[in-house]
Amino acid sequence: MENDRLDPWGETSVDNYQRLHAEFGIERMDSVLPRFKNPSLHMRRGIDFGQRDLGRILDAIDNNKPFAVMSGIKPSGIFHLGTKMTADDMIYFQSLSKKATVFYAIADVEAYNDNGLSLQDSSKIAVQNVADILALGLDPERAVVYKQSQEIRVMRLATVFSAGVTNNMLRAIYGERQVGLYLSALIQAGDILMPQLPEFGGPKPVVVPVGADQDPHIRLSRDLANSFQKDFGFIPPSSIYHKLIKSLDGATKMSKRSSTSTFYLNEDPASAARKVMSGFTGGRPTVEEQRRIGGEADKCPIYDLYLFHFAMEDEYAKRVYDECYGGVRTCGDCKKELATLVKRYLEEHQKKRESLMKDAEELLEKSRKTLDSMAR
Amino acid sequence: MENDRLDPWGETSVDNYQRLHAEFGIERMDSVLPRFKNPSLHMRRGIDFGQRDLGRILDAIDNNKPFAVMSGIKPSGIFHLGTKMTADDMIYFQSLSKKATVFYAIADVEAYNDNGLSLQDSSKIAVQNVADILALGLDPERAVVYKQSQEIRVMRLATVFSAGVTNNMLRAIYGERQVGLYLSALIQAGDILMPQLPEFGGPKPVVVPVGADQDPHIRLSRDLANSFQKDFGFIPPSSIYHKLIKSLDGATKMSKRSSTSTFYLNEDPASAARKVMSGFTGGRPTVEEQRRIGGEADKCPIYDLYLFHFAMEDEYAKRVYDECYGGVRTCGDCKKELATLVKRYLEEHQKKRESLMKDAEELLEKSRKTLDSMAR
C-alpha cells in the first residue's frame, strides 16, 4: 500500500486488513458468513476477510436465480499458489448453485504487454492453466473460458467505458499512471461486466473473488456499472477478498516473478519440497528458545502454506498453530511435514492435470465457438 | 490549431498550410507529383497539399507490389462533403493498381462514445455509408469494410500499443486529454496498422488520405510503427493531406454537427440547393463594388464547392475563379449556377446509391465473413 492507495500492479504487501474496512469500505464477512451453509476453507479460516455486496449472490443462490463468478489469469506463468486461491474460490462459488456460471478470462494481451509473451506462447500456457483449474475441480459444463485477445466484447466495453471516465476518476483510484495501465484497468472492468451483456442473459449478480490488492479494479467496475446503468442495466458486481499469502523467501508479497517466493503447480515436486525446506519461517533463532517461548505462526509463510492450502482439515491447521506457539513444534520438523504434504499434493495434482489436458483444449474450443456464434 | 498543435477532435480551421510543412514536417507534393501519370482532381488543384512517404506508394505501384489504402468514417451521420473528399482519394488510389486493397473502418464505437449513437443505429447508417462510397466508385472486389466494434484485431493492436506509449508521448502529440480520447487515438493507430498483420499478407506500404487536422493520428501511427517494428515488421504508413473545405455558413471548419455548414449526400437536392443559395461568399457588399474590384474566390465557400467537388473540368474551375476576381461573375449568378450543379449531382448520386444498397450489405457481410474466417 502506497499513498493510501492499493496497488494492483505492485509487489506491495497488505499488512493491516483492518485498514481496508475503514479506508476503502470493504465490508466484513460477519454479516454474510452465517448465510453460507458450507463455508469454504478460506471462509472458515478467516482467509476471506472481506466482501462487497456478497449478500446479492446469497440472494441469487437462495432464490435459484442465475449469477456469474468471474475471474481471470495472466498466462505469464503456470498456476502458482496465489492463482490457486482465486481458482479455489471460483470453484467454491460455482458449486453453490446450478445457476452459477464461471467466466474465466485469460489475459493474454496483458501478458504480452507486461511480460513480452507472444500470443502464441500464451495460447500454449493457457491450455495448461485451464487444465489446472479443471484439476482443482471446475465444472466445465458451466464455464466460459476466453482469451482477452479474442473477445471483442471485452475490448468494446473497455472502449465504451473509456469515454465515461475522467483522468481524475482514474487517478483517484490508481494514482498517476501511464495510459497503458489505465486501459488495462478498463479492460478488466470489461471482463467483470461482460457476463451481464444481453447475449449472456442480461444483468445479473456477479461475484469476483480477488486478492486484497485487486480492490481498485472492483471499485472501478462498480463505478462504471453505475455510470453505464442506463445503457446496460448493470448490477454493481460483488466481490470477496482473500488475504495474500506470505512469500516463502520472506519478501513482502507472493510474486509470480520471483522463483523463490512460491512454487508452481507444475513444478517438480522435489524442487517444491526443497523450496519449503529452505523457506523463511516465524521461528526463533535457536531450537532452545523456540521450545521455551514458542514460534510465531502468524508471521510464518510455512504456516500460511498449511493454513491456505495444505492442511485440509481445520483441526489439523489448528493443531499446527497451537503446537508452534506452544513450542512443541520446531521449524525443521514442521517444514519436513509440510514438504511431504506438498510433494504428495503436487504429484497427485500433476497426474490429474495431465489427464485433463484434452478436456482443457475442448473447453477452450467449445467456449470460443459459443462466443463466436453469439450476436455481436 | 491551438498551442501549436493540430486538433483532430476540434472544430478548428487550418488557415496556413505552409506552417504545417515547417512545424510538423509534412512534406510538399512537389517531389512526388510528377510521378503520378494521371494526378487526381485534388492533386491537380492543389487541394492535396502535403504528404508523408508517398513515394513508397508510388514505388509499390511502379513495381506492381501490394499496398493498402486505409481510411474510415464515423457513422454518426450520412456522407457529407468532407467525408466525400477522403472517399474520393481512397477510390483514386485504389484505381492506380490492381494490387491496391482498400481498408475502410466504420468507427461505430467512436460514434457511440462521441454521439451516443447505439451500435444498432450505427449499423443501419453504415450500410448507407458503404452504398455512398460504392456510388462514388469504390471497387468492392478489392475492399475490406469493417466495424470497429467487431474487429478484435484493431482493439488488440490498440491495447498492445497502449503499453508502448507514455503519457508524455501522447501529450506531446495531442495535448492533455482524457484517457478516452487517447484510447480513441490508439484505436485509430490500430486501424491504420492492421493491414500489415500477417493475415493480410504482412508488412506493406499503406496510404492514409486524411484532412490536414488528422495529422496527429498519422504521426502517432508512424511512431508506433517504429516502436513495434521488431514484433510486427511494420512499415511506417504513408499519408496524403487534403485541405479542409470552407464552411457554407462562414464558420471556421466544415463540421458534421452543424446542418448549415454543409449538406449531405442523401439530402433532399432542393434543400441542398437552398443551402447553396443562402451560403456565405467571398463577394463584395454591393454588386457595383464587385463589378469594379472583383470578388475574393480564395475566401469563398461557394468557390470551394466548385473547386473541391462540382467543377469536374479544371478549365471550368479556372474560369469561375477568373470571372470572380475579374468582376464578371456576381455571387447571385454564381450560386444559382452551382445550385443547379449540386441538385443534378445529388439526384444522380442518390439514384446510384439507392441501386447499390444491396451491394453495400453484401460487401459488409462478405468482409465480415472473410475477417472472421482468418486466423486470429
Chai-1 contact restraints between the chains, C-beta under 6 A:
chainA,res_idxA,chainB,res_idxB,connection_type,confidence,min_distance_angstrom,max_distance_angstrom,comment,restraint_id
A,V109,B,T159,contact,1.0,0.0,6.0,A-B,restraint_1
A,N113,B,A163,contact,1.0,0.0,6.0,A-B,restraint_2
A,S149,B,R156,contact,1.0,0.0,6.0,A-B,restraint_3
A,Q150,B,R376,contact,1.0,0.0,6.0,A-B,restraint_4
A,I152,B,I152,contact,1.0,0.0,6.0,A-B,restraint_5
A,M155,B,M155,contact,1.0,0.0,6.0,A-B,restraint_6
A,R156,B,S149,contact,1.0,0.0,6.0,A-B,restraint_7
A,T159,B,V109,contact,1.0,0.0,6.0,A-B,restraint_8
A,S162,B,V179,contact,1.0,0.0,6.0,A-B,restraint_9
A,S162,B,G180,contact,1.0,0.0,6.0,A-B,restraint_10
A,S162,B,L183,contact,1.0,0.0,6.0,A-B,restraint_11
A,A163,B,N113,contact,1.0,0.0,6.0,A-B,restraint_12
A,A163,B,G180,contact,1.0,0.0,6.0,A-B,restraint_13
A,T166,B,Q178,contact,1.0,0.0,6.0,A-B,restraint_14
A,N167,B,Q178,contact,1.0,0.0,6.0,A-B,restraint_15
A,N167,B,V179,contact,1.0,0.0,6.0,A-B,restraint_16
A,Q178,B,T166,contact,1.0,0.0,6.0,A-B,restraint_17
A,Q178,B,N167,contact,1.0,0.0,6.0,A-B,restraint_18
A,V179,B,S162,contact,1.0,0.0,6.0,A-B,restraint_19
A,V179,B,N167,contact,1.0,0.0,6.0,A-B,restraint_20
A,V179,B,Y182,contact,1.0,0.0,6.0,A-B,restraint_21
A,G180,B,S162,contact,1.0,0.0,6.0,A-B,restraint_22
A,G180,B,A163,contact,1.0,0.0,6.0,A-B,restraint_23
A,Y182,B,V179,contact,1.0,0.0,6.0,A-B,restraint_24
A,L183,B,S162,contact,1.0,0.0,6.0,A-B,restraint_25
A,R376,B,Q150,contact,1.0,0.0,6.0,A-B,restraint_26
